[in-house]
Amino acid sequence: MSWNYALPVEQSDNTGGSIAKSVGVLWKSLRALSNPPMLRSTRMMAGLLSRMAISLSTQRKIAGLFKDPVLIETAQLYPRLPYKHLTCRYLLRDFPISACAECFFHHYDRLRTVLPIWLLRRTLLDKVTLFELEENGARLAITMCHSMPFDTEGELSLNLEMGDKIIYIMGFSIIPGRIVQSDAKDVFLITRLQGTKGVHKELSQATKSFGDVGPIALLFAALQGIGNIFEIDTAVCISGIMQISYDATYASSFQRSYDDFFLQRGIQPNSAGFFITPLPLEEKSMDDIKKGHKIRTREKRALRREVQQACVDFFVSNGLTDTSAA
C-alpha cells in the first residue's frame, strides 16, 4: 500500500514543548493525508493517534527532532518520515509501538549529534560513498543513504553497488541495546539483508572481484567502520521469521538470507530471537584453518580490514573522530 502524506512541517513550530503541542503537530499532519482516499478516514487517523498515545512522551521528543533543519528538509521530501514508526509494521514483525518510537527517536538523535549538518544532509537526501574500487573496468562501491523505498526496514542502507546498480542492501538503525536484550549501550539493528532482484550475475562478479568475500561480510566490514565513528561495537540482526515481509511460503529463503550467516559462525539467537555479534565479526584462529587455505584466508581478512578502514578514513577526512583509536 502506498502512503502519500502531505506533511505541514513548520520551522517555527515550538514542537519541543507540551504534550498537547506534540499531539497538535501530529494531528495537523494526519489531517493532511491525501492519497489514497481511505487514509483520510477518521478511523485511520484515530488508529495512528491511538498508537501515538502508547508512547506519548517519546512522541513529544520525536516532534522536537523535527525542528532540525535537515530533518525538516528530509520530511518535506519523504512526508511520512516523522510518524512512519506508527504504522503497523516498523523494523520487524510484532515490535511494540513503544519500542518502535524509542528506536526511531534514538536513531535520528544519534545521527544529528554525531554527523555535521552537511554530511547528515548528504546522507539523508543523497548518498555517501564509503569505499570504491575499479576492477576490470567495472566500478564497485559501498554507499550509505536513507533507506528508500523500503523505509520501514531500517533507517539507513549500506549498499553494494556495481556501476550504477545497487546489487545488495543491508538496512540498519542505531538503537539502544537494551531493547534487543544486549548489554551494549547502542547497537546496530540490522533488519534487511537482501540482494536486488535480477542481479545474480553482478553479485557473482562482485564476489569474485572482492576475492570471494561475500556481500554480507563486506557490508559488515563497512558497518564496523561506521561503528568506529559512532562508538558502537555490537551488531544485532533479526531472524528471517522476524522480517516484516516474511512469508511462510518462502521460509527457507528468509532463513538463508538471515539466520544461516550467523548459525554458520556458531552464533545462536538470544532469548528474544536476535543474533548478537561483536564488531568486528569473530574469526577462527589461523591454527584452525586447513592447510592450503591459510593464504586465501589472510587475503580475505585483509580485504575486509581495508574496507573497514576506508569507511573510517572517509569520516575522519570529513572532520570526525575514530573513537576506536582513542
C-alpha positions as CSV (number, residue, x, y, z in Angstrom):
1,M,0.0,0.0,0.0
2,S,1.4,3.4,-1.0
3,W,1.2,6.1,1.7
4,N,1.2,9.7,0.4
5,Y,1.4,12.1,3.2
6,A,1.5,15.9,2.7
7,L,3.1,16.9,5.9
8,P,2.9,20.5,7.0
9,V,6.3,20.9,8.7
10,E,6.9,24.4,10.0
11,Q,10.3,25.5,11.3
12,S,8.7,28.0,13.6
13,D,6.6,25.3,15.4
14,N,7.7,25.0,19.0
15,T,7.3,21.3,19.0
16,G,9.6,20.7,21.9
17,G,7.0,21.9,24.4
18,S,3.9,20.4,25.9
19,I,2.4,17.0,25.1
20,A,-0.6,18.9,23.7
21,K,1.6,20.6,21.2
22,S,3.0,17.2,20.1
23,V,-0.5,15.9,19.6
24,G,-1.3,19.0,17.7
25,V,1.6,18.6,15.3
26,L,0.7,15.0,14.6
27,W,-3.0,15.9,14.2
28,K,-2.2,18.6,11.6
29,S,-0.1,16.0,9.7
30,L,-2.8,13.4,9.8
31,R,-5.4,15.9,8.5
32,A,-3.2,16.5,5.5
33,L,-3.4,12.9,4.3
34,S,-4.2,12.9,0.6
35,N,-4.0,9.7,-1.3
36,P,-5.4,7.1,-1.3
37,P,-8.7,8.4,0.0
38,M,-9.0,5.6,2.6
39,L,-6.2,7.2,4.5
40,R,-8.2,10.3,5.1
41,S,-10.8,8.4,7.1
42,T,-11.4,9.2,10.8
43,R,-10.8,5.6,11.6
44,M,-7.3,5.6,10.0
45,M,-6.3,8.8,11.8
46,A,-7.8,7.5,15.1
47,G,-5.7,4.4,14.7
48,L,-2.5,6.3,14.3
49,L,-3.3,8.6,17.2
50,S,-4.1,5.7,19.5
51,R,-0.7,4.2,18.6
52,M,0.9,7.5,19.3
53,A,-0.8,7.7,22.8
54,I,1.0,4.5,23.8
55,S,4.3,6.3,23.9
56,L,3.3,9.9,24.2
57,S,6.5,11.2,26.0
58,T,8.7,9.7,23.2
59,Q,6.4,11.2,20.6
60,R,7.0,14.6,22.1
61,K,10.7,14.1,21.8
62,I,10.3,13.0,18.2
63,A,8.3,16.1,17.4
64,G,11.2,18.1,18.9
65,L,13.6,16.4,16.5
66,F,11.8,18.0,13.5
67,K,13.0,21.4,14.4
68,D,16.3,20.3,13.0
69,P,16.7,21.9,9.5
70,V,18.0,18.8,7.8
71,L,15.2,16.7,9.2
72,I,12.7,19.3,8.2
73,E,14.1,19.1,4.7
74,T,14.1,15.3,4.7
75,A,10.5,15.2,5.9
76,Q,9.4,17.5,3.1
77,L,10.9,15.1,0.6
78,Y,9.7,12.0,2.5
79,P,6.5,13.3,4.1
80,R,5.6,10.2,6.2
81,L,9.1,10.2,7.9
82,P,8.0,11.8,11.2
83,Y,5.4,9.1,12.0
84,K,6.1,6.1,9.9
85,H,7.1,4.3,13.1
86,L,3.4,4.4,14.0
87,T,2.4,2.2,11.1
88,C,1.5,-1.4,11.7
89,R,5.0,-2.8,10.8
90,Y,8.2,-1.0,11.5
91,L,11.7,-2.6,11.7
92,L,10.4,-6.1,12.5
93,R,7.2,-8.0,12.9
94,D,5.3,-7.6,16.2
95,F,7.6,-4.9,17.5
96,P,5.8,-2.9,20.3
97,I,4.8,0.6,19.4
98,S,6.8,2.0,22.4
99,A,9.9,0.2,21.1
100,C,9.4,1.5,17.6
101,A,9.1,5.1,18.8
102,E,12.2,4.8,21.0
103,C,14.2,3.3,18.2
104,F,13.2,5.9,15.7
105,F,14.0,8.8,18.1
106,H,17.3,7.3,19.2
107,H,18.5,6.7,15.7
108,Y,17.9,10.3,14.4
109,D,19.1,11.8,17.7
110,R,22.4,9.9,17.3
111,L,22.8,10.9,13.7
112,R,22.3,14.6,14.2
113,T,24.5,14.5,17.3
114,V,27.5,12.8,15.5
115,L,27.3,14.0,11.9
116,P,28.0,17.6,10.8
117,I,25.0,19.2,9.2
118,W,26.3,19.0,5.6
119,L,27.1,15.3,6.0
120,L,23.8,14.5,7.6
121,R,22.0,16.2,4.7
122,R,24.0,14.4,2.1
123,T,23.4,11.0,3.8
124,L,19.6,11.5,4.1
125,L,19.0,13.3,0.9
126,D,21.6,11.8,-1.4
127,K,24.3,9.2,-0.5
128,V,27.9,9.0,0.6
129,T,30.4,6.7,-0.9
130,L,32.4,4.9,1.8
131,F,34.5,2.6,-0.4
132,E,35.2,2.4,-4.1
133,L,37.4,0.4,-6.5
134,E,37.8,-0.3,-10.2
135,E,38.1,-3.9,-11.2
136,N,38.4,-4.9,-14.9
137,G,36.7,-1.7,-16.0
138,A,33.8,-2.1,-13.5
139,R,33.2,0.3,-10.6
140,L,32.4,-1.4,-7.3
141,A,31.4,0.7,-4.3
142,I,29.8,0.7,-0.9
143,T,27.5,3.6,-0.3
144,M,25.3,4.7,2.6
145,C,22.0,6.5,2.3
146,H,18.5,6.9,3.8
147,S,16.6,3.7,3.2
148,M,14.2,4.1,0.3
149,P,11.8,2.8,-0.9
150,F,11.8,0.2,1.9
151,D,11.9,2.8,4.6
152,T,10.4,0.7,7.4
153,E,13.1,-1.9,7.1
154,G,15.9,0.2,8.7
155,E,16.5,3.9,8.6
156,L,19.8,3.7,6.7
157,S,21.0,1.4,4.0
158,L,24.5,0.2,3.2
159,N,24.5,-0.6,-0.5
160,L,26.9,-2.7,-2.5
161,E,26.9,-1.2,-6.0
162,M,28.3,-2.3,-9.3
163,G,28.3,0.6,-11.8
164,D,25.0,2.4,-11.3
165,K,23.2,-0.6,-9.9
166,I,22.6,-1.5,-6.3
167,I,23.1,-5.2,-6.1
168,Y,23.0,-5.9,-2.3
169,I,21.4,-4.0,0.6
170,M,21.9,-4.0,4.4
171,G,19.2,-2.0,6.2
172,F,20.0,-0.9,9.7
173,S,19.2,1.6,12.5
174,I,21.0,2.7,15.6
175,I,19.0,1.7,18.7
176,P,19.5,1.2,22.4
177,G,21.0,-2.2,23.1
178,R,18.6,-3.0,26.0
179,I,15.6,-3.1,23.6
180,V,17.1,-6.3,22.0
181,Q,18.4,-7.6,25.3
182,S,22.0,-6.6,24.5
183,D,24.4,-5.3,27.2
184,A,25.8,-2.8,24.8
185,K,24.7,0.8,25.2
186,D,24.0,1.2,21.5
187,V,23.8,-1.4,18.7
188,F,23.3,-1.5,15.0
189,L,19.9,-3.3,14.4
190,I,20.1,-5.0,11.0
191,T,16.6,-5.5,9.6
192,R,17.2,-6.1,5.9
193,L,19.7,-8.3,4.1
194,Q,18.8,-8.7,0.5
195,G,20.2,-8.9,-3.0
196,T,18.5,-6.8,-5.6
197,K,16.2,-8.8,-7.9
198,G,17.8,-9.9,-11.3
199,V,21.4,-9.2,-10.4
200,H,22.8,-12.7,-9.8
201,K,25.4,-12.3,-12.4
202,E,26.6,-8.9,-11.0
203,L,26.7,-10.4,-7.4
204,S,28.8,-13.3,-8.6
205,Q,31.2,-10.9,-10.4
206,A,31.4,-8.6,-7.4
207,T,32.2,-11.5,-5.0
208,K,34.9,-12.7,-7.4
209,S,36.3,-9.1,-7.6
210,F,36.4,-9.0,-3.8
211,G,38.5,-12.2,-3.5
212,D,35.5,-14.4,-2.8
213,V,34.4,-12.2,0.2
214,G,30.6,-12.3,0.1
215,P,28.4,-9.2,0.2
216,I,27.2,-9.6,3.8
217,A,30.8,-9.9,5.1
218,L,31.8,-6.8,3.1
219,L,28.9,-4.8,4.4
220,F,29.6,-5.9,8.0
221,A,33.2,-4.6,7.5
222,A,31.7,-1.3,6.4
223,L,29.4,-1.3,9.4
224,Q,32.4,-1.8,11.7
225,G,34.0,1.3,10.2
226,I,30.8,3.3,10.9
227,G,30.8,1.9,14.4
228,N,34.3,3.2,15.0
229,I,32.9,6.7,14.5
230,F,29.6,6.2,16.5
231,E,31.3,4.3,19.3
232,I,29.3,1.2,18.5
233,D,30.9,-2.3,18.6
234,T,27.9,-4.5,18.5
235,A,25.6,-5.6,15.7
236,V,22.2,-7.2,16.2
237,C,20.3,-8.9,13.4
238,I,16.8,-10.2,13.2
239,S,16.0,-13.8,12.3
240,G,14.2,-14.4,9.0
241,I,10.9,-15.0,10.6
242,M,11.1,-11.5,12.2
243,Q,11.4,-9.7,8.9
244,I,8.4,-7.6,8.2
245,S,8.0,-9.0,4.7
246,Y,8.2,-12.6,6.0
247,D,6.1,-15.1,4.1
248,A,6.0,-18.7,5.3
249,T,5.8,-19.8,1.6
250,Y,9.4,-18.6,1.3
251,A,10.6,-19.6,4.8
252,S,13.8,-21.3,3.6
253,S,14.8,-18.3,1.6
254,F,14.4,-16.0,4.6
255,Q,16.4,-18.4,6.7
256,R,19.2,-18.4,4.1
257,S,19.3,-14.6,3.9
258,Y,19.3,-14.0,7.7
259,D,19.8,-17.0,10.1
260,D,22.3,-19.0,8.2
261,F,25.0,-16.4,8.0
262,F,25.1,-16.3,11.8
263,L,24.4,-20.0,12.5
264,Q,27.3,-21.0,10.3
265,R,29.5,-18.9,12.5
266,G,28.2,-20.5,15.7
267,I,26.1,-17.5,16.7
268,Q,22.8,-18.6,18.3
269,P,19.9,-16.3,18.7
270,N,19.3,-14.9,22.2
271,S,16.1,-15.4,24.2
272,A,14.4,-12.6,22.3
273,G,15.3,-14.2,18.9
274,F,18.1,-11.8,17.9
275,F,21.5,-12.7,16.6
276,I,24.1,-10.6,18.5
277,T,27.7,-10.3,17.4
278,P,30.6,-8.1,18.3
279,L,32.2,-5.9,15.6
280,P,34.5,-6.9,14.0
281,L,32.9,-10.4,13.5
282,E,34.8,-13.0,15.4
283,E,37.2,-15.1,13.2
284,K,38.6,-18.5,13.5
285,S,42.1,-18.9,14.8
286,M,44.6,-19.4,11.9
287,D,45.5,-22.6,13.6
288,D,42.0,-23.9,12.8
289,I,42.3,-23.1,9.1
290,K,43.1,-26.0,6.9
291,K,46.4,-26.2,5.1
292,G,46.2,-24.8,1.7
293,H,43.5,-22.3,2.8
294,K,45.6,-20.1,5.1
295,I,47.0,-17.7,2.4
296,R,43.5,-17.2,0.9
297,T,42.0,-16.6,4.4
298,R,44.6,-14.0,5.2
299,E,43.9,-12.2,1.9
300,K,40.1,-12.2,2.6
301,R,40.6,-10.8,6.1
302,A,43.0,-8.2,4.8
303,L,40.4,-7.0,2.3
304,R,37.7,-6.8,5.0
305,R,40.1,-4.7,7.1
306,E,40.7,-2.5,4.0
307,V,37.0,-1.9,3.6
308,Q,36.6,-1.1,7.3
309,Q,39.5,1.3,7.3
310,A,38.3,3.0,4.1
311,C,35.0,3.8,5.9
312,V,36.8,5.2,8.9
313,D,39.0,7.3,6.7
314,F,36.0,8.8,4.9
315,F,34.6,10.1,8.1
316,V,37.9,11.2,9.6
317,S,38.7,13.1,6.4
318,N,35.5,14.9,6.9
319,G,36.3,16.0,10.4
320,L,35.0,13.2,12.6
321,T,37.0,11.2,15.1
322,D,37.9,7.5,15.0
323,T,36.8,6.6,18.6
324,S,38.5,3.2,18.4
325,A,41.9,4.9,18.2
326,A,41.3,6.9,21.4
